[in-house]
Amino acid sequence: MAFLTGRCMCEAVTWTYSGDITRNLVCHCADCRRATSAPLTAFLGMRPEQMSLDRRDQPL
């Protein structure tokens, strides 16, 4: 079981996850490199019902 937290760079959206990681992979295909402007991208699969999103109500 994992407990993870994160946020966007402007801190308007935060998230928490408590549950099993369903997938863990790293991709370096041309589409993923183009979409992220990076040589590789890491992905975690999570169950949506175990994830919580919070949005700051104040304007930026």
C-alpha positions, 0 to 999 in steps of 0.5 A: 500500500502506498500513501502519496501526495502531490500538487501542481506548480502554482499550488492551486490543486493538490492530491492525495492517494492511499492504495495499491499502485496498479502499474509502474512503468517508464516509457521512452517512445517518440510520443511520450518524449514529444508530449513531455519534452523529456528523454523518458517519462515515468507513470504510476497507475492508481485506482481513481476511487482511492485518490482525492483532488482538492482545488484552492478556491481563491483566484490566482 
